[in-house]
Amino acid sequence: MAVAFNAFVSHLECSETGEQYPANQAYNLSKAGYPLLVRYDLKALKDALKPRTLSPELPGFWRYSKLLPLGQLEQLVSLGEICTPLIQLPIDAASSPIESGSRVWIKDEGALPTGSFKARGVSLAVNMAKQLGIQKMAIPTNGNAGAALAAYGARAGLEILCYCPRDTPLINVEEMRRYGAEVHLHDGLIHECGAEVQARCDAEGWFNTSTLREPYRIEGKKTMGLELAEQFDWQLPDYIFYPTGGGTGLIGMWKAFKELKAMGWISGDLPKMICVQAEGCAPLVRAFERGERRADVWENAETVATGIRVPKALGDFLVLDAVRESGGYALSVTDEAICNAQHDIATKAGFLMCPEGAATAAALKQSLSEGLVEPGASAVLFNCATGLKYLGPES
């Protein structure tokens, strides 16, 4: 079928081998088994576009549609996306929950449809799926990605299949079911749910929408970087602390910053990307500390921040490459530090972070105490979901 992509899309590219693929059909991984990345004619984009030529008439992050792969916008599948707010924490060290004097903002992704940043990647994936003629999408999920896919799938008239670890928050499981998804609880972690999804895809023709197993969720997560750059008037903060499980958001933001730099939209140094994990599941931190590019499976993973409980990330090398290229680092924090940070931010700044978001606050506090971040630096903490999703009877 003829597919209308953004005219500036040049091709898809294997993230490891560089092999190129035409951008006119549905793909999962490259032939070599690695994630595919969307590539653009950045010179043509630089010549054709300026920040003022964005599309403010479109909702939320769709204002960046000229920097995204979707070409046909007339039948956009949308749930009322917004550009999420930046909330500055108190600067006064006496009242700041970070107690640093640093300039710290929370990027509140919980304001998006279905209450999490997963709406960004999933909305791109669903819109591209409709454009490519895909009717059945499947996903392994710790909760929020499945909820987002179920909601956008319902809006688009697609069949949705979700496999979740049995201890996935009940509010997420019920949310998926109410959107009409087929939901299965599995006695295992998310990578084991992923194996169940792949088996169903192979047997029944579902399209695997797992993290980095299709090219477009990363393009949706890229909008976090585009949006942040515009909110900072094209001068980026010194540090970005990102709660990292599969790593799509960190990879996507770094891709956005490099594309904007190539187009001449931003100048100066790019942010140091800080990969934040929980001590109970920190495969990327361990690989970073060992100087390795691949992460071994983390056995017996356990943390209160279930959204980043990912024992093995398909895109581990892409996360670690971005962290190192940016001059950043990977850091793990204890569950106790996560809970303390969540309490402090709530009671001293009036903002309820999700556990994964609170991990970034704990990581900043630890970084300041260890001298990894200089006092007075600017930093953005990504709160990836509303804390209200974690107040169920089981919490």
N, C-alpha and C positions, 0 to 999 in steps of 0.2 A: 504494500500500500504506500502511496505517496504521503510523506510526513513533512509537515511544515515546521522546521526548526528555526530558531533564531538565525538570521542570515550571517551573523558573526561567528557561529560555531564552525570550526574547521574540521574537527575529527574527534574521535575518542582515542585514548592512549593508555596502554598498559603501564601501570604505575611503576613497574620494576624493569621491564625489558624495553619500553618505549615503542613497542609495536603499535601501529596505527590501525584504527577501524573506522569505517564510514558511519556517520552519525544518522543513520536512517532506518535503524531496526532495533529491536529489543535485545539487550545483552544482560548477562549476569557478570561472571568474571572473564578475564582475558583467557586466551588459549593456554597461557602458562599458569593460570590459576590465581592471578592477582587482581586487585581492584582496578577498574577502569576509571579514568579521569576525563572530564570534558575539557577540550582545548578550544581556544578562541583565537581569531586573528586579532591580536592585541594592537598591532600597528593600525589596522583599519578602525578598531574601536577608538584608539587615541585620536585619530584624525576626525572621526565622525561625532564623538560624544564629548560633552563636558558635564560637570556635576549639575549644572542648571538644566541639562536636557533629560534629566530623569523623568519619570512618569508619575507626578503627584496625584493624578486623577485615579490611580489604581490603589486598592486597599493595602495598607501596611507595607510589608517587604516586597510586594509586587511592584512597588515604585522602581525597583532595581531590575525590572524585567528585561531591559536591554542588555544586562550583564548576566542573564540566565539563559538556559537552553530552550525554554518553551517559546514556540513561535506563534501559535494560535491562541490568542487571548480572548476571543469573542465568547467562548463558552468556558471561561475560567471556573474551576472548581474551588470555591472559596467559602470559608466559614467566618468571614469578617476579621481577617488578620490585622494586627496593628504593628506599628513600630514600638517595641517595648521600652519602658522608661528606664532611665538611669537615675538611681536614688543615691545621693551623696550621704555618706555617714558623717556624723559630727566630727569636726576637725579638732575641737578642744580635747586634749589628751585626758582630761579628768572625766569627761563624759563619754568619750568614744569607746565602744566595745572592743576596738582593736588596740587602743591606748598607744598610738604611734605618732600622732601628729601628721601622718601621711594623708594624701588626698586619695580617698577611697570611695569608689562608687559600686553599687550593686546593680547589675543588669538584670531586671526582673522578667525572666522568660515565662514566669507563671501567669502573666497577663494574656498569653496567647490562647487560641481555641484549644479546648481540652486541658488547659492548665499547665502546659509544659512546652519546652523548646522542641519537642518532637514534632510539633505541628509544622515547623519549617521544612525539615527534610521530607516528611511524609507528604506534605502538600505538593512539593515538586514531584515526588515519585508517583503520586496518584494522577496528577495532571499529565505527566509524561506517559503513564500507563494507558490512560484513555486515548491519548494521541497515537500511541503505538498499537492500539487494538487489544490490549491485555484486559481480561475480564475477571481473573481470579488471582488474588494476591495473598501471600502467606508470610508470616513473620514469627520469629521467637522473640519474647519480650519479658522484661522485668516489670512491665506495667504500662509506662507512659507511651512508649512507641506503639504498643498494641492498641491502646485507647485512641491515639491519634489516627492510626490506620483504619480502625473500625469506623470512626466518625467520618473521615474524609471518604472512605470507601462507600459508606451509606449515602453520602451526598452525591457521589459519582455513579451510584447504581452498580457497584462491583461486589463480588463475593469476597469475604475476608476470612482468613483462617489464622488463629493465634495459638501458640503454645507458650505456656508460662510455667516457671517454677511453682511448686505447690504453695510456697510461702509468699507469693506475690501479694501485695496489699489488696484486701478484699474490695476496696473502692474501685481499684483499677480493673479487677476481674469483672465486677458487676457492670462497670461502665462499658467494657467491650461487649458484654452480652446484650446490654440494652441498645447498643447501636446495631445489633443484629449479627455480630460476628460469631463464627463457630470457634469456641474457646475450649482448650484442653489444658488441664493442670498436670504437670509432669514431676515425677520424683527425681529431680536432678536440677542442675544449674543451667544457666542460659545457653552455654555452648552445647549442652546435651539436648536442650529443647531445639537448638539449631539443627542437630542431626535428625530429629523427628520431622522437622519442617522439610528438610531436604528429601527425606524418604517420601513424604507425601507429594512433593513437587515432582519427583521422578516418576511416581506411580500414577498421579492423577492430573498432571499438567498445571498445577498451581505455579504462579510466578514467585520466585524466592525474593522477598523484599528485605532480607536480613541486612544488618549493618555492613555497608561497603560491598555487598554482593550484587548491587546494581549501581549505576553511575550517578543517580540523580538526587538521592538523599543528601549526599555531600554538597551538591549545588544549593540545596535549600539551606543547609547549615551555613554555607558560605555567606548567606545574607546577614548573619550575626556580625561578621567582620565588616561588610559593606555599611550596615546600619551604624555600627559603632564608629566607623571612620567619619560618617556624616555628622553624627551627634557630637563628635569632638572637633568639628569644623576642619576635617581632613588633617588633623595633627593628633597622632595616636598616643595613648597613655604609655607609661614606661613598662608596666607589667600587666599581663592578663593571667588570672588564676582560673583554671578550668577543671571542673570535676570530670575525670576521664575514665570511661569504661571501654567502649569500643573505639572512641576517639574521633568519631566523625566530625564533631564540632570543632575540635582543635585543628584537625587537618583542613577542614573547610575554611576556617578563619584565616589560617596561614596562606592558603591558596588565594583567598580574596585580597589579602594585603599585598601579595606578590603581583597579582594582576593589576591592582590599583597603582602600585609603584611603577610598573611597566607602562601604564597609561599616563603617568605623570600627574595623577590626581592627589597623591600624597608625597610628602618630602620628609627628609630627616630619617632617623632610625625607626625601624619597626619595633613593636613591643617584644619584650622577652616573654615567651610562652611558657607558663608553668603548669605542668601536668600534675594534677592532684589526685591521689588515690588513698584508699583506706588501708591501714596496716594489715587488716585481715584479708585483703585482696589487692596486692600491689605488684603484679607481674611487670608492668612497664617501669616502675621505680627500680625494681631489682635489676632489670636489663640495663637501665640508664646507669646505675651505679657500677655495673660490671663493664661498662663500655661496649655493650652488645647492641646489635641492631634488631635482633629478634628476641621475643620474650617467651620463656618456657611457660607451660600451663601452671597456674597457681593451684596447688592442691588444697582441699578443704577450705575453700573460700567462705568467709563469713564476715558480715559487717552490717551495722544499722543502715548504712547508705546503700540500699539494695540496688539502686539504679546504676551504681558503678561497680557492682559485683560481677565482673566479667573476667573469668579466669584466663581466657586466651582471646586476644583481639586479632582479627584477620589483618587489620591495618597497623599492626604494632610498629613496623618499620617506618611507616609514614608519620606516625606520631613522634617517634624518637628522632627521625630526621628533622622534623619541624622544630622540636624543642631545641635540638643542638644547633641548627642553623640560626635560630633566633637568639642564641646566647642564654637561653633559659635553662630550666632544670626540672627534674621530677622529684616529688616529695610525697611521703605518706604520713597520715595523721591517725591517731588512735580514735576509737569510737567515743571514748570519754571526752577527748578534745572536740570532736564533732558536736556532741550533745551540749557541752559547755558553750561552744560558740553559738549554737542555735539559741540557747537560752539568753546569752548576753546580747545578741543582736535584737532579739525580740523585746527584752525588757529595757534596754538602753537606747534603742533606735526605733522601736515600734514597727519592726519588720520581721515577719515570720518566714524564715528560710526553710527550704526542704533540707533533709539531712545531707544530700549531695552538695547543695549550695553552701551549707554550713561548713562542709569540709574545706571549701576554699577560704573561708574566714579563719578557720583554725590553721590552715597552711600559711596564710599571710602573717598571722600572729607568730607562728613558729619561725618563719623566715626572718621576721624583724628581730626576734630574740637571738637568732643565730648569725645575724649580720649579712644575710643573703639579699635583703632589700634594705636600701638606705632610707633613713628617716626623711620624710618630705617627698618621697617618690609618689608618682601617681599610679594607681592600680585599680583594675576593674575585676570584681568578683562575679562570676556567673552563677546566678540562682536559677537552676534549670527547670524548676517546677514550683507551683504554689505549695507552701507548707501545709495548706488546708487539706491536701490529699493524704496527709500522713497522720491525721487525727482520728482515725477510725477506732473501733472498740479494741482492736488488737494492739494498738500503739501504747 
